[in-house]
Amino acid sequence: MDKKSKTYTREALLRSKRYAGYQKDFLAAVLCKPEYTLAEADKAVKAFFGKEGD
């Protein structure tokens, strides 16, 4: 399975280092589905915040 297609729970993404630079309350509002792939989560975060996470 490719990393891009693996799904992660919303809670795991909110706690991850990948999104540590974002304000948690806003991130929680943006990531509202129960599961995301990294590509889906990155797309949602970029659309809201206007930049990609490191």
Secondary structure, 3 states (H helix, E strand, C coil): CCCCCCEEEHHHHHHCHHHCCCCHHHHHHHCCCCEEEHHHHHHHHHHHHCCCCC
